[in-house]
Structure formats: C-alpha cells, structure tokens
C-alpha cells in the first residue's frame, strides 16, 4: 500500500523560509519521480517542483530560485525547501507520486505566508 506522509509547513512571515517533508512507503522510492503541488481555493492544483530518480529537478517559474526540491533515498523522503516566501505562496502543499499508473497523494500541508 502506497502511503505519503507529509510534515512541515505552518505560518511564516513574508521573506521567511519553511521546509516540507514527504516520506513515502509502499513504492520503489529510488526509482520514482516525486512531485510537489500546491492548491489555493477555487484554483487548480499547480505543479510546483519535481525531482526525478536521477536527481533532475524542475520548477514552476513562480518559485524558481526560491524553492529547492531534494530527496534522500535512504529515508524514502523528498523535501521542499522554500525561501523568500511571499503571501502568494500561501496554499496547501501536496506531495505526489505515480505508481503503477495510479496517483498517490500526501495528506496536504498548509503553508500560510503573512505580509
């Protein structure tokens, strides 16, 4: 059974930093591309960043140079380090993986950036 358990997040002032973690189980983690999405009410879920099994990373234009995605295969964990946070980054953040053609999602973590 695939399970993604998120931690981190919370309330931070603009310009601050936060780190999100997502620990996976039930999936061959070191071979998986891990994705971070975010969602605000009334908007579609947005792909923020991802990291492939080889360590290649991709970022949405809105977070490039501010967010860093990384992975620790020994811990089956993917991280999203967020810096220079802006109120526009306020959202629920989700990690996601595709395994055997199915989507699996973490429980979501609220990130709130105050101005």
N, C-alpha and C positions, 0 to 999 in steps of 0.2 A: 504494500500500500504506500503510495507516494504521499509524503507529508512535507509541507514547507512551513517552518515556524519562524516568524519574524520577531525582532526585538529592536529597541532603539526608538528614535523619534521623540516627539514631545513639542514643547513650546520653546521658542528661541527668539531673540531679538534680531532684527534685520542686521545683516553683516556677520552674524554668528555662524556656527558650524554644528552639524549633527552627523552621527553615523548610524546607518541602519544595517542590521544583520539579518540574514535569512539562512537558516540551517535546514538542509534537505535530508530526507531519508526515503528509502524505497526506490531510489533512482540511481543509475550509474553516474554519479555526480561528475566524475572527472571527464566524462565524455559529453556532458550536457552544456548547451548554451543556456546561460541564466540571464533572465531579463528583469529589469525593474520598470514598473509602470507607475503612473500616478493618475488620480482622478479627483476632479472637483465636481460639486453638484451641478447637474444639468449639462455637463460636458462629457465627451467621450473619454475613455481611458487613453492616456498618452504614453507611448513608449519613451522612457527617459534615458535608459542606457542598457547595454548588454555586454556580456563577455562570453566569448566562445571557449571551447575546450582548450584551444591553443593559447588562450590569453589575449586574443584580439578584442579590442573594445570599440564600441560605437556609442555616440551620444546624440541626443536631440540638440539642435542648435541653441535652444534656450538655456541649456545647462553646460555646454562645452566650456572648458577652462575653469569651471566652478565645482563640478561633481567628478568623482573618480570611482569607478567600479573596479572591484578586485575580487579575487577568490582564493580560498585556502582549501585545496582538495583534501588535505589531511583531516580537516574538520568538516568537510562537506558544507562549507559555508561561503556565501557570497556577501559582499559588503557594498554599501553605497555611502561613500564619504561625501558630505555636502558642505560646501564652504560658501562664504559670501552670500548667505541666504537672503532672499528677497521675499516680501509678502506675496508676490506672485507664485512663489514655490509652495505656498500653503495648499495642502492636498492630503488625501490618503494615498500612501505609497504601498505598492504590492510587488512582491517578487513572483516570478512565474517561470515555469519550465514546461516544455513539451516532452512527453514520454509516451512512446508507442502511439503516436498520433493524437494523444489526449492532452488537453491543457490542465495544468495544476497550478493553483494559486495559493499564496500565503494568505493569512487572515487579514492583512492590511494593518498599516500603522499610520496614525495621524501625525502629520507634521504641520505645525502652525508657526508662522513667522510674523511677529508683531512689528509694526512700523514705529 
